Every structure is written in structure tokens, then in C-alpha cells.
Amino acid sequence: MAEQCDTFLSFTDEDLAKFVAEKLKANDIRFVIEKSKPLLDTSLVDTSLDQNIHIKLQRVDFQKGHKVLEDYYKAQIDQVDNGYFLFFFTDEELREIISKPDEWGHFNYQLAQKILKERGYGIDDTELVDLKEERIKDLAQPERAGRLLLFFGYCFIPFGIIVGFLIGRHLFYSRRTLPNGQMVFYYTDADRRHGNRIMIISGVIFILSILVLAIVTINES
């Protein structure tokens, strides 16, 4: 796939990832599956819960992909055993699931709607759309970088120029993909300005260091 793809869903279970991929393929949605290596040594740390299997789509296909999975699981929820844990959730907890489908998954999202409807508190399509839009707005809000990250970013400028530059680059460029495929910057504008400043200062010091080293080398030769 030549077009740029971003992570649509991540999994710990390879079989589940393949199952979802089959549903996407059946609906003519192009995808790629990537498996990332665990960050830590698996002999030292249990990484079985790491979501290291990623299904990637073109961003324009994100909403279509979610619709395919929602429709599939909607057709399966009548077969769920009454002992499934969502049946013991309160109405408010079920509404919480419906308001955050990205956290709970397509199956739980559909089942929560069914249970509420059976209890006489069904949510109509208009409200579902509003809840999704509200969730997108919440997820689009940038995060504040921790003071420790900013502290290390500035501290590493004189003592570890490259590390400082990488921290600045992370603050300035980091982005995330929303459930609708939209890309947004991860950090606030203020923190991104710090990141840009750290990168510039690190770059200037690096260039000056190279020049000084070159001058010293020439003078010694």
C-alpha cells in the first residue's frame, strides 16, 4: 500500500488481529498488519499484555472501518451469555462505555447499547453521533508535558546535546491519530514552543561545538 497508513487498532492477540483484518478485507478496506518488537527484554519482563500487533489503514478509511466492526458485533450481541460482566454494570457505567468506544471496543460498545435499551434507557442515533463527536473533541485536546520532561530537555542541552534535541523534537512533533482518522498534536502549543526552543538551542550549540572543534584542530595542525 503506497499511501500513508496509521494505526487503526492495536492488539495483544494475533488471532484477534487476523479476525478483524478478515472483516476489513471482506469490505474492501485495504490494510497492513505490523508487529512491533517489545521495548523490554521478554526474558526479564512479561510483555504478553503489550499491544504490539497493529492494523494500519489510510486515515480516510478509519470511520468506514469502525462502521464495519460495529455492524458485525451488533449482529452478534444477541448470542451473549447473561453472565457476561457488562450485564452487572449500572446504567451510568454503561453510558460511560458508550461515550468512550475507543477504550471499550466495538463489541462492548454495541452490547452496552442493547442492555440499556432493554432496561428502558435506549440511546437514539442522534445522541450516539453527538457522543462520538464529543469524544473526538475530548481526545483532540492536547496534553501538558510533565515538568520533569521539560526540565530534562533544557538540562541536556549543555551536557547531552543530541538527547536534548530529541526531547525537543518529541515535544514539538509528536502527534496522535483520533478514531476518525484526524491527526492532532499531542502536546499543548506552549509545550511545543518549549520543544522548538530546545531544538534550536541544541542545534546552535551543536554547530558551535563543531566549529570550535574544527578551529582547535586547525590550530593544532
Secondary structure, DSSP 8 states (H G I E B T S, - for coil): --S--EEEEEES-HHHHHHHHHHHHHTT---EEEE---SS-TTTS--TT---EEEEE-GGGHHHHHHHHHHHHHTTGGG--TTSGGGGS-HHHHHHHHH-HHHHHHHHHHHHHHHHHHTT----HHHHHHHHHHHHHHHHS-B---HHHHHHHHHHHHH-HHHHHHHHHHHHH-EEE-TTS-EEESB-HHHHHHHHHHHHHHHHHHHHHHHHHHHHHHHH-
